[in-house]
Amino acid sequence: VVVEVSEYTGFPEMMEGRVKTLHPKISGGILADRRKEEHMRQIAEAAIEPIDLVCVNLYPFAATIARPDVTLDEAIENIDIGGPTMIRAAAKNFEGVAVVVDASWYSKIVDEMQTNDGAITRDTRYALCKEAFKHTAMYDATIAQWLYGHDSKAEFPEVLTYTLEKIMDTRYGENPHQKAAYYKQAGAPADTLVNFKQIHGKELSYNNILDMNSAWGLVCEFAGPACAIIKHSNPCGCAIGLDLADAYQKAYESDTVSAFGGIVALNQMVDKVTAEKIASIFVEVIIAPGFDQDSLDTLTKKTDLRLIDTGGVTEMDYFDHDIRRVNGGVLVQDFDNIEEPVANWTVISEAKPTDAQWKDMAFAWKVAKHVKSNAIIYVKDQATVGVGAGQMSRVDSTWLGARKGGEKVRGAVVASDAFFPFRDGLDAAVEAGAACIVEPGGSIRDDEVIAAANEYGIPLVFTGKRHFRH
């Protein structure tokens, strides 16, 4: 028998459903402790029936706020009040009440009741109690998280609340002796990495997911056909091409050794020609806005190759904040995704860049944002030809990038993610063959670096902003 709440309570639903289950006949029936005679006497006197099983599906707040066009009023109306109240009451009283908040439990509950004379065991009720409090905690945290994010004045609130739901366990973490899992943040929009679909290949690893994030962030910097190849969170190759196959080929040729076993990101639908080029070497993952049937016929022949389809998404959604774990806490900052018009840069040398050098500087500067500091990037024809990443001194990164590129770096544009503290970095770049330098400027020895550029007769451009990536 199904009985409407208002019929049971004798009180009409009010305020478009805002007041419905908030009633003593509901709360009393759930909260009465069956072990206490006084509790049972009081509900009997009030004509309140004990409620032994509570099943609640909360208003879909997370699904509502995931919509890009959601308004504050819509979000507020999807905050459930009566539901969490009943869930918490039932969970508190688990000794006599079972509470179910996940439909995956339904069949288990039915089976247990059928084999247990209509009853649910204490162990199951206690397990459901824990599930219930986890559920309401996640629900409330999601609401708080979204409201703080929605209010730009509260960008870094005094208390941060994040709701994370496990997607999968990975085989292991960065190393086989470490355990790891992959979580989705509540409210993450559909166009974020966590919502992209794997359409082929073996399960993603912890390192795959980290590198996918790096690769996707870099390739989304570019509007034209582009490719980024990532190894250990750093790009070993990145290029813009006449078409996707050309972009991949140029990115691959940046460092053919490091590309082996890398992550390939493409910003356009993968075609047969591009797929055949990629399939000629071993790569771990390909992530792209889509794959045509010919490319799938080629790539799915590789059983283990992971294919990630973004569902047509071609831009990086910098959702929420950049959060980094430290021992006992976290650091929170804005993402490094500012717009930097080349028109705001300053030519600080006597020599002026050519039109081609301006294009390569703009490209190199975008790549520099995605390379671990100290970062030095050599670029020719809108393709990396040498990348120096993560060295403890900037001149070491300069030497490393030049060594990677060899003769290819002659005539290249060089981007440095932060200023040259001494002229030795610029000296090393020019010695390797660099023909133009772009860097933030701001060193106390800028005059020495500028003088060096003028001695060599090469253009030196200051951007006014740095791009450390730790």
N, C-alpha and C positions, 0 to 999 in steps of 0.2 A: 504494500500500500504506500503510495506517495502522498505526502501531506505538504501543502504549501506552508512556508514559514509563517506567513501572516495568519493563516488559519490556525496553526498550532499555538502561536503566541497570543492570538486574539487582538493583535495590534497591527494596523495597516503599514505596509511599506511606505516610506516617506522620502521626500527630497531626491527623487529620481534614483532611488535605491541606495542612497547614502546611509539611511537608517533602515536596517532590515533584520539583521541577526544580533544586533546589540540589544539583548533583552534578557532579563533574569531567567526566563524559562529555557533559554538556550545556554547561557553561561552557567547557570546553576546545575543543569543537567549534565554538563561536561565536567565541572569542577568539583562536584560532590565526591569526597573521598569515601569510597565504598567500605573502607576499614573502620570508619568512625560512625557509630550509631547516631550521634547527634546530627551529623551532616545528613544522613538518610532520613531522620525524623523531620528535619527542617524542610527538605525538598518535598517530602510527602505532604506536609501541612500546606505547602504552597502549590500543591497540585503540579509539581514539576517532575517529569519523567526522566530517569537516568538515560544519558546518551552514551553508549558504549563504543561507537565507532564514528569517527569524524573524517570525512573525505573532502578536501578543499582544493579547488583549482583557483589560484589567485588571478586577479586582473592582470592582463599581459603588459606590465609596465615596460619590461626590457624590449619586447617586440615593438611597442609603441614608440619608444625613444630611438629605436634603430632607424626609423624613417627619417630621411634628411629634412623633410618639410614639417616635422612635428612642432606644434606650438606648446607654449607653457601650459595653457589651459587644458589641452588634450592630455599632456603628461600628468597633470594634477588629477584629472578625472579618472585616470587609470592607476591611481594609488589606492590599493585595497585596504580597507580599515577592518571591516567585520571578519574577513577571511583570516588575516594574521592573528586577530584576537582569539578566534576559535582554535586555530592551530596551536598557539602558545598555551592556551588553557588545557587542551587535550594532552599536549606533550608534558606539561607540568604534572598532570594527573595520570601518567602512563600506567601506574599500578592498577588502574581500573578501566582505562580508556585507550583504545588504539587510534592513532591518527595517521592518515595516508595523504601525502602531498605529491606523490609521483605515481602516475598511472602504471608504470612498470611493476608496481607492487600488487596491483589488483588481482592478477591470477594467482599469485603466491598466497595472498590473504584468503581468497576463495578456497583454494586447495587445503589450506590449514584449517579453516573452519569446517570443511566437509569431513576432514579426518579427525577432528577434535571436538565433535559434538557441538558445533557452532561457536566455539571459543577460540581466542587467539592467545598463544602462550606469552608468558611474561618476557621471555627473551626476545620474541618478535616485537612486543609492544615497546620494549626498551630500545631496540634498534630503530623502530619507527620514531620514537621520541627524539633520538639524536638526529635523524634525517630531518625531522620537522624544525628543530631549532636552527640547523644549518640552513634550511630553506628560508626561514624568515630572516635570518641574519643576512643572507645574500640579497634578499628582496629589499630590506631596509638600506643596506649598503649601496645597492644599485641606485636607489632613489636619491640618497645623499650625494653620491658621486655625480649623478647627472645634474642635480640642482646646483651644486657648486660649480660644475663646468659650464652650466648654462648662464650663470651670473659672472660676467667677465671681471667684476670688481673683486670676486673671491677666487682669483686665479690660483693662488697658493694658500689654501685655508689652513687654519691652525691644526686641524685634524683631517688626515686623508683617509678616505674609505674606498677600497677597491674590491670588486666582486669578480672572482675568477672561477671558471668552471672547466674541469678537466676534459680535454678533447681525446687524449690518448697518452698511454705510456710509451716512451721511446725505448728502443732496445737497451740503451745506456746513455750516459751523458757525454761530455767531451771525451772521456776515456772509458774503456770497458769496465773499470772498477767503480764508476759513478752511476747511480741511478738517476733517472730523469723523467719528466712528464711535460706535456704541452697543454697549456691552458688558454682559454678564451676569456677576454675581459667582457663583462656585461655591457651591453650597449654598443659594442663595436660595430660600426657600419658595415654594410654588405661589401663595400669596396675596399676593405682592409685585408691584409694577407691572411689573417686567421680564418677568413670565410672563403678563400679560394679553394677550388676543387682539384683533388688529385684524380686524374683520369687513367693513369697507367703507372705500372712499376711497383717495386717493393716499397715497404713502409718507410716513411721519412725518418731520418735520424735527427738527433739533437743538433748536430753540426750542420746538417742539410738545411734545417729551418733557419738557423742563424745566418747562413750564407745566402739563402733565398731572400731574406729580408734586406741584406746588403745589396744584392744584385738588383732587386726590384726597385729599391730606392734610387739607385744610380741610373738605371735605364729610363726611369720616368722623368729624369731631368730634361729629356730631349723630345722635340716634336717630330723630327724627321725619322726615317728608318734607323734604328739604333740597336746596338748589342752591347751587353756588359758580361764579362766572364769573371767570376769571383773565385778566389781561392783563399781559404782561411780569413774570410771577412774583408779581404782587400781585393781590388780589381787588378787582375794581371793583364786585362785588355778591355778596351772600351772604344767604340767608334760609331760615327754616323756614316751611312753609306748612301749610294744612289738608290739601292733597294735593300731589303732585309738580308739577302745572301751576301751582298757586298759589305754591309755593315759587319756581319759575322766574320767574314774572311779577314777584314782589316783588324777586328778585335783579336781574332785568333793569332794573326801574324805578329801582334805586339809581343807575345811571349808564348811560343808554341810549346815550350816545355811545361810551363806552369799551368797551361790550359788543361792538361791531362787530369781528369778527375775533378774538374771544376763545375761550377754552377753557371748555366747560361741563361741570361734574361734577355728577352726580345720585346720590343714595344709595339709590334704589329703581329697580325695572325701569321703563323708559320706556314710557309708553302713548301712544295716538294723540293725545290732546288736548295733552299736553306736547310731543310731537314736532311738531305743527302750529305751536305757538307758537314753538318754537326755529327751525323751518324758515322763519319769516317774515323772519329776518335772516341775515346771513352770519356763520357761526362756523367755526372751523378744525377743532375736535375736540369730540366728545361722549364722555364716559367714564361708564359706568354699570354696575350689576350685571347688566344684561340689557336686551333690547329685545323687546317683543312684536311679533307679525307686523304688526299695523296700523301701529305706529311705524316698522318697517323699510320698509313699503310707502311711507311718507311720506318718510323720510329718505334712502333710497337713490336717490331721484330726483335728489338732489344728487350728482353724480358724484365730486366731489373731497372731499366731507365725510368726515372720518375718524371711524369709529365704533369705540370700544374697549369690549369686553365683559370685565368682570372675572370672569365665570363665577360670579356669585352672591356674590362677596366684597363685604362692606360695611364692613370695618374696615381701617385702615391698619396694615400689619405693619412695625413699626420694626425691621427686620432689621439686626443687627450694630451699627455705629456711624455717626455722622455724620462724614463725612470731607471736608475742604476742601483743595484744592490751593493751595500757595503756591510761590513760586519756589524750586526745589531741595528741596522737602519737602512734607509734609502736616500739617494739624492734625486731631486726632481728638478727638471728644467724644461724650457721651451725647446722644441725641435729646431735644428739649424736649417730652416727652410725659407730664409728671407729672400726677397727678390733683390737682385743686384744689377741694375741697368749699367751696361758698359759705358753709357754716356756720363756716369758719375765717376768714372775712373780718371786718374790723372797721369798724363805722360810726363815723367819727371826727368827724362834724359834729353840730350840734344837731338838724338836720332828719333825719328817718328816711325811707328809701326805701319806696315803695309796693310791693305785691306785683308789680305789672306792671313796675316798675323793677328789682326783683330779677331777674326773668326776662330782661329786656333786658340787664342787666349781665352775667349769666352767659353769654348769647349773645355779647355784644360782646367779652368777655374771651377767649373761644375764638377769635374772628376775629382779635384783636390778635396772637395767637401767630403768625399766618401773613402778617402785613403787615410789609414792610421798615421797620426803624426809621429815623428816629423815626416812630412809628405812632400815629395818632389816628383812632378809629372812632366815627362817629355812628350810633346804632341806635334804631329805633322799631318796636314790634310784632314783635320778633325778625327784623328785616331791616335791613341796612345802608342808610343814607340819605346817607351821605357818608364817604369814606375819604381821609385824608391820609397819604401814604406816602413814606418815604425822604428826607425833607427834612433839611437840616443842623441846623435848630433845631426844637425841639418846638413853639414857637408858630407857626412857618411851616406845619408839618403841621396844626395846629389851624385856621389860616386856610384852608388848601387844602381840608380836609375840609368845612368850612363852605361854601366857595364851590361845591364840587361839589354839595352838597345843597340849597343855597338855602333856600327857605322850609320845605322838608321837615325841616330839622334842628330846627325850633322844637319844644320839648318832648321832645327826644331825650335818651337816655342817651349819655354819652361815655366811651369807654375809652382810656386812655393806656398803651402797653406798658411805659413806665418812668415814674418820678416826674416831676412838674413841678418843675424846678429853681428856678423863680420863679413868682410868682402870675400873670404875664402870660398864660401858657397857659390857665389856668382863666378869667381875665378874658375872653380871646378866645372861648372856648367858650361862656360864658354870654352874651356879647354876641351871638353867633350864634343863641342860643336854647336852649342846653343846659339841661336841668332836673335832671341828676344826673350825678355824675362817679365813675368807678372807676379807681383807679391803684394802683401798688405801695406808695407811701409810701417814706420813707427819706431824703428830702432834708434837708439842714441847714436849709432854709427851710420845712420842713413847717408850722411854726406860722403862717407868712404865708399859705400856701395854705389851711390850715384856716380861718384868720380870714376869708379872701376868701369861702370857701364859706358861712360863717356870715353874712357881710354880705349875700350874695345870698339866703340862706335855702334853699339847695339841699343835698341829701344828698351827702356825700363819703365814699367807702368805700375803705379800704386793703386790698389783697390780701396784702401781705407778700412777693410774688414778682414779678419783672419778666420780660419776654419779648422781649429784644432779638433781632432777626433781621437779621444783616448780609448 
